[in-house]
Amino acid sequence: MKVGFGWKLHGDGRSPRPGAVVRPDERLSWGRTVGLGAQHVVAMFGATFVAPVLMGLDPNLAVMVSGVATVFFLLVTQGRIPSYLGSSLSFVGVAAVIRTQGGDAATLTGALLVVGAVLAACGAVVQGFGAKVIHAVLPPVVTGAVVMLIGFNLAPVAAGTYWPQDQWTALLVMTFTALALVVLRGFWSRIAIFLGLVFGYAVSWLFDRLFGKIDSPVGGGAPTEHWRLDLSGVGKADWIGLPSLHAPSFSASAVLVALPVVVALIAENAGHVKAVSEMTGDPLDDRMGTAIMADGAATVLSTAVGGPATTTYAENIGVMAATRVYSTAAYWCAAAFAILFGLCPKFGAVVAAIPGGVLGGITVVLYGMIGLLGAQIWIHNRVDLTNPLHLVPVAAGVIVGIGNVTLKFTDNFELGGIALGTLITLLGYHGLRALAPTHLKHPATDGPLLDEGTSSYDDDRG
């Protein structure tokens, strides 16, 4: 069985030939390949460790399993689809809902494991029936709405949990991150979230020295006096050690909250495969189902030991687009670096010390960007929102999802927020389409679904 090893040296091994790209089965010199692998790690770093922090999971474990998941993905796709599998931000809102219902980290990872299994099953269906099944069941109008409500559903978390911890630091970090995303170019723009975190660390340390402790709520609780940046745990942490593992537990209500995110994950994977296909000139529609299955199975592997769900990362598409190097050898190197980082508890302690105000500034930008990706999907696929068939189910579903509207069935079972909004959008669209007059039933768009974080100018997630 071919697994994607045995890369051919591209040209002189120093840089891509003029007008050419380094294909997945090629590589530059090993020194340059290792350097590119390190660059991929830096590109994915911000979102990969911010996601578990926001969900209450171990960032060390998340980084380590992202490396393992990437290796698994490369093996399953036989080296044809260069991709890094990092922590999915699509589940941050899900985590917040599950915790408000009394769930813990094990309940969350159990729900994500089920989502991973369902995603793998969807991948098998796509592989069996072809990529067209995605557009039939999940047309862009539906996918865009679901991605939008997932992102905007997070607004209360940013506004109520993180921002109040240190509003002035949050404002400065928000401003710096926005400037970094817009003003910086290429690689530096792709790590803007990481740069924002570093800036926030520095501002928090400086404010502690200038103004002393701050009296503010921590994690949405009562106001208490505390240092903005508390690094006491860093000195106590070991340099080498395994991250904390835990088994998942399963709750039907938590699973129902998490399942709608499958829609977003399918869109992310489909968009990633199409983006790589377009940039390398290698037709990959026949591997789309395999890629979705691989991501789903990788999520199962990650969540089985207490890690977050995984997804293909658009930041790394940006790195490939900038360097014109699509070699999977660089991703093997990136995975090795990530596994080594995950085995350093001191790194995890540094991540765990991120001040709440810093996360406030980051999440205001990040959550909004996730939500607006839904609008980007509509624009990219020319979705006509003047058509009532599109407008009505989207309008209802998005408001239900963002407003956390709930529908109570029994004393022990209710649907709300993301889950209910997704169901209303999906079932509403297909139900209305079955009854709509012919002139409203426009042909489905064959345009590509966008990867999470893909942008029209640089394919960044942020």
C-alpha positions in Angstrom: 0.0 0.0 0.0 1.3 3.4 -0.9 1.7 5.7 2.1 3.4 8.7 0.5 7.0 8.2 1.4 9.9 8.4 -1.1 9.8 12.1 -2.0 11.6 13.1 -5.2 14.1 16.0 -4.9 12.6 19.1 -6.6 15.2 20.7 -8.9 18.3 21.7 -7.0 16.5 21.3 -3.7 16.8 25.0 -2.9 13.6 26.6 -4.1 10.7 25.9 -6.5 11.5 26.2 -10.2 10.2 29.4 -11.8 6.4 29.1 -12.4 6.4 25.6 -10.7 5.3 24.3 -7.3 6.9 21.6 -5.1 4.3 18.9 -5.4 3.2 16.7 -2.5 5.4 13.8 -3.6 8.5 16.1 -3.9 10.7 17.9 -1.4 13.4 20.5 -1.1 16.6 19.7 0.7 16.0 18.2 4.1 17.4 21.3 5.9 14.9 23.5 4.1 12.1 20.9 4.5 12.7 20.8 8.3 12.6 24.6 8.3 9.3 24.6 6.4 7.9 22.1 8.9 8.8 24.5 11.8 7.1 27.3 9.9 3.9 25.2 9.6 4.0 24.7 13.4 4.2 28.4 14.1 1.4 29.0 11.6 -1.0 26.6 13.3 0.2 27.3 16.8 -2.1 30.2 17.8 -5.4 28.5 17.0 -4.3 25.0 18.1 -3.5 26.0 21.6 -6.1 28.8 22.0 -8.9 26.4 21.1 -8.3 24.0 24.0 -7.7 26.9 26.4 -11.2 28.3 25.5 -12.8 24.9 25.9 -11.1 24.0 29.2 -8.9 21.3 27.7 -5.2 20.6 28.1 -3.2 22.7 25.5 -0.2 20.4 25.8 -2.3 17.4 24.9 -3.9 19.3 22.1 -0.6 20.2 20.5 0.7 16.7 20.9 -2.3 14.9 19.4 -2.4 17.5 16.6 0.9 16.0 15.5 -0.3 12.5 15.9 -3.5 13.3 14.0 -1.5 14.9 11.2 0.6 11.8 10.8 -2.6 9.7 10.7 -4.1 11.9 8.1 -1.1 11.7 5.9 -1.0 8.0 6.1 -4.7 7.5 5.3 -4.6 9.9 2.4 -1.4 8.2 1.1 0.5 11.5 1.0 -1.7 13.0 -1.7 -3.3 15.8 0.4 -0.8 18.0 2.3 -2.6 19.1 5.5 -2.1 19.9 9.1 -4.8 18.8 11.5 -5.1 21.3 14.4 -7.7 21.9 17.1 -11.1 22.9 15.7 -12.4 26.2 16.9 -15.9 25.3 15.7 -16.5 23.5 19.1 -15.8 26.5 21.4 -19.5 27.4 21.6 -20.4 23.8 22.0 -18.0 23.6 25.0 -19.6 26.6 26.6 -23.1 25.2 26.3 -22.1 21.8 27.6 -20.4 23.3 30.6 -23.5 25.5 31.4 -25.4 22.2 31.4 -23.1 20.8 34.1 -20.8 18.8 31.8 -17.1 18.5 32.4 -14.1 17.9 30.1 -14.9 14.2 29.8 -18.5 15.0 28.8 -17.2 17.4 26.2 -14.6 15.1 24.7 -17.2 12.3 24.6 -19.6 14.5 22.6 -16.7 15.4 20.2 -15.8 11.7 19.8 -19.3 11.0 18.6 -19.1 13.9 16.2 -15.8 12.5 14.9 -17.4 9.1 14.3 -20.3 10.7 12.5 -17.9 12.7 10.4 -16.0 9.6 9.4 -19.3 7.9 8.4 -20.2 11.0 6.3 -16.8 10.7 4.6 -17.6 7.1 3.7 -20.8 8.2 2.1 -19.1 10.9 0.2 -16.4 8.5 -1.0 -19.1 6.1 -2.1 -21.5 8.5 -3.9 -19.0 11.3 -4.9 -18.5 14.9 -3.9 -21.8 15.9 -5.4 -23.6 14.5 -2.4 -22.2 17.3 -0.2 -23.8 20.0 -2.4 -27.1 18.1 -2.5 -27.5 17.6 1.3 -25.5 20.7 2.4 -25.8 23.4 -0.2 -23.8 26.6 0.4 -26.9 28.5 1.7 -27.2 26.0 4.6 -23.5 25.6 5.2 -22.9 29.3 5.4 -25.8 29.8 7.9 -24.5 27.0 10.1 -20.9 28.4 10.1 -22.3 31.9 10.9 -24.4 30.9 13.8 -21.6 28.8 15.3 -19.3 31.8 15.3 -21.8 34.4 16.5 -23.2 32.1 19.2 -19.9 32.7 20.9 -20.4 36.4 21.4 -21.7 36.1 25.0 -18.5 34.2 25.9 -16.2 36.9 24.7 -18.4 39.7 26.2 -19.3 38.1 29.5 -16.4 35.9 30.4 -13.1 37.2 29.0 -13.5 40.9 28.3 -14.6 42.0 31.8 -11.4 40.5 33.3 -9.3 43.4 32.0 -11.1 45.6 29.5 -8.2 47.9 28.7 -5.8 45.0 28.0 -8.6 43.4 25.9 -9.0 46.6 23.9 -5.3 47.0 23.3 -5.0 43.3 22.2 -8.0 43.6 19.9 -6.5 46.7 18.3 -3.1 45.1 17.9 -4.4 41.8 16.5 -6.6 43.7 14.0 -3.7 45.8 12.8 -1.5 42.7 12.5 -4.1 40.9 10.4 -4.5 43.9 8.1 -1.2 45.6 8.0 1.3 42.7 8.1 1.9 40.6 5.0 2.4 36.9 4.2 3.7 34.7 7.0 3.4 37.4 9.7 -0.2 38.0 8.9 -0.9 34.3 9.2 0.5 34.2 12.8 -1.4 37.4 13.8 -3.3 35.6 16.6 0.0 34.3 18.0 1.5 37.8 17.8 -1.5 39.2 19.6 -1.1 36.7 22.4 2.6 37.7 22.8 1.7 41.4 22.8 -1.0 40.7 25.4 1.5 38.9 27.6 3.8 41.9 27.5 1.0 44.4 28.1 -0.3 42.4 31.1 3.2 42.2 32.6 3.7 45.9 32.2 0.3 46.8 33.7 1.0 44.6 36.7 4.3 46.5 37.2 2.7 50.0 36.7 -0.7 49.6 38.4 -0.4 46.5 40.6 -3.2 43.9 41.0 -6.5 44.3 39.3 -9.9 43.8 40.9 -12.1 42.0 38.3 -14.1 38.9 37.8 -12.3 35.7 36.8 -14.0 33.3 34.4 -17.4 35.0 34.8 -17.3 34.8 38.7 -17.3 37.4 41.4 -14.6 40.2 41.3 -11.4 39.3 43.1 -8.0 40.9 43.4 -5.4 39.1 41.3 -2.4 39.6 39.1 -3.1 39.9 35.4 -0.2 37.6 34.5 0.4 34.8 37.0 3.5 32.8 36.0 3.8 30.9 39.3 2.8 27.6 37.6 5.6 27.9 35.0 8.4 27.6 37.5 6.8 24.5 39.0 6.3 22.7 35.7 8.7 20.1 34.5 10.5 20.4 31.2 9.6 16.9 30.0 6.5 14.9 30.8 3.3 13.4 29.4 0.3 15.7 29.2 -2.7 14.7 31.3 -4.9 12.1 29.6 -8.5 11.3 30.4 -11.2 9.0 29.1 -14.4 10.5 27.6 -17.8 10.1 29.0 -21.1 10.2 27.0 -24.2 12.3 27.5 -27.0 12.3 25.0 -27.8 16.0 25.6 -24.1 17.0 25.0 -24.0 14.9 21.8 -27.0 16.7 20.5 -25.4 20.0 21.2 -22.2 19.0 19.3 -23.6 17.2 16.3 -24.6 20.2 14.2 -20.9 21.1 13.9 -20.5 18.2 11.5 -21.9 20.5 8.9 -19.1 23.0 9.4 -16.4 20.2 9.5 -17.6 18.8 6.2 -17.4 22.3 4.7 -13.9 22.8 6.1 -12.5 19.5 4.7 -14.2 19.9 1.3 -12.8 23.4 1.0 -9.3 22.3 2.0 -9.3 19.5 -0.6 -10.5 21.9 -3.3 -8.0 24.6 -2.4 -5.1 22.2 -2.5 -6.4 20.7 -5.8 -6.6 24.2 -7.4 -3.1 25.2 -6.2 -1.3 22.0 -7.2 -3.3 21.2 -10.3 -3.9 17.7 -9.0 -7.6 16.6 -9.3 -8.5 15.4 -5.8 -12.3 15.1 -5.9 -11.9 11.3 -5.8 -10.0 11.7 -2.4 -12.5 14.1 -0.8 -14.4 11.4 1.0 -11.1 9.8 2.2 -10.0 13.2 3.6 -13.3 13.6 5.5 -13.0 10.1 6.9 -9.4 10.7 7.9 -10.3 13.9 9.8 -13.2 12.1 11.5 -11.1 9.2 12.6 -8.4 11.6 13.8 -10.9 13.4 15.9 -11.9 10.0 17.4 -8.3 9.3 18.2 -7.7 12.7 19.8 -10.9 12.8 21.9 -10.4 9.2 23.1 -7.5 10.4 25.2 -9.0 13.8 26.2 -7.9 16.0 23.3 -10.0 18.4 21.2 -11.6 17.7 17.8 -9.3 18.2 14.8 -9.7 19.9 11.5 -7.7 20.8 8.4 -6.0 24.2 8.9 -6.3 27.0 6.5 -3.3 28.8 8.1 -1.2 26.1 6.6 -2.7 26.5 3.2 -1.5 30.1 3.4 2.0 28.9 4.1 1.9 26.6 1.1 0.5 29.3 -1.1 3.2 31.8 0.0 6.1 29.3 -0.4 4.7 27.3 -3.3 5.9 24.2 -1.4 3.2 21.5 -1.0 5.5 18.7 0.0 4.0 16.3 2.6 7.5 15.8 3.9 7.3 19.3 5.5 4.1 18.2 7.3 5.8 15.1 8.7 8.4 17.4 10.1 5.7 19.7 11.5 4.0 16.8 13.2 7.3 15.7 14.8 7.8 19.2 16.2 4.3 19.3 17.6 4.6 16.0 19.4 7.9 17.2 21.0 6.2 20.5 22.1 3.3 18.5 23.6 5.8 16.6 25.8 7.0 19.8 27.5 4.7 20.6 30.5 6.5 24.0 31.0 5.1 25.0 27.6 1.6 24.1 28.8 2.0 26.1 31.9 3.0 29.2 29.9 -0.2 28.7 27.7 -2.4 28.2 30.8 -1.2 31.5 32.2 -2.7 33.5 29.3 -4.5 36.4 31.0 -8.3 36.6 30.7 -8.1 40.1 29.3 -5.8 38.9 26.5 -8.2 36.2 25.6 -10.9 38.9 25.6 -9.2 40.9 22.9 -8.4 37.8 20.8 -11.8 36.2 21.0 -13.7 39.4 20.0 -11.8 39.3 16.7 -11.6 35.5 16.4 -15.3 34.7 17.1 -16.4 37.4 14.7 -14.2 36.1 12.0 -15.6 32.5 12.4 -19.1 33.9 12.1 -18.3 36.0 9.0 -16.9 32.9 7.3 -20.5 31.9 6.8 -21.2 35.1 4.8 -18.0 34.4 2.9 -19.3 31.0 1.9 -22.5 32.7 0.6 -20.5 35.3 -1.4 -18.1 32.7 -2.8 -21.0 30.6 -4.0 -23.2 33.5 -5.1 -26.0 32.6 -2.8 -29.1 34.7 -3.6 -30.5 35.9 -0.3 -33.3 37.8 -2.1 -34.8 34.4 -2.8 -37.3 33.6 0.0 -36.4 29.9 -0.3 -32.9 30.9 0.9 -33.8 33.9 3.1 -36.5 32.4 5.3 -34.8 29.3 6.7 -31.5 31.1 7.1 -33.1 34.1 8.9 -34.9 31.8 11.4 -32.0 29.5 12.0 -29.4 32.2 12.5 -31.5 34.1 15.0 -32.3 30.9 16.9 -28.6 29.9 17.0 -27.2 33.3 17.9 -29.9 34.1 20.4 -29.7 30.7 22.1 -33.5 30.1 21.6 -34.5 26.8 23.2 -37.3 24.3 22.5 -38.3 22.2 25.5 -39.7 18.7 24.8 -39.7 17.2 28.2 -38.3 18.1 31.7 -35.0 16.3 30.7 -34.7 17.1 27.0 -34.5 20.3 25.1 -32.8 21.7 22.0 -31.4 25.1 21.7 -28.8 27.4 20.3 -26.5 25.9 17.8 -28.3 22.5 17.6 -31.8 24.0 17.1 -30.6 26.7 14.8 -28.9 24.1 12.6 -31.9 21.9 12.5 -34.2 24.8 11.6 -31.9 25.9 8.8 -31.3 22.4 7.3 -34.8 20.9 7.6 -36.4 24.3 6.8 -34.5 24.7 3.6 -35.1 21.2 2.3 -38.8 21.2 3.5 -39.5 24.5 1.8 -37.6 23.5 -1.3 -39.9 20.5 -1.7 -42.9 22.8 -1.6 -41.6 25.8 -3.4 -42.7 26.8 -6.9 -40.3 26.1 -9.8 -39.1 29.6 -10.2 -37.6 29.6 -6.7 -35.7 26.4 -7.1 -32.5 27.7 -8.5 -29.9 25.1 -9.5 -27.4 24.2 -6.7 -24.1 26.1 -7.1 -21.2 23.9 -8.0 -18.7 26.3 -6.4 -16.3 25.1 -3.7 -17.1 25.2 -0.1 -14.6 27.3 1.8 -12.2 25.9 4.4 -12.5 27.3 7.9 -10.7 30.5 7.9 -10.2 30.7 4.1 -10.1 34.2 2.9 -10.3 35.6 -0.6 -6.9 37.2 -0.3 -4.7 34.8 1.6 -6.4 31.7 2.9 -5.9 32.5 6.6 -8.0 31.3 9.5 -6.5 33.8 12.0 
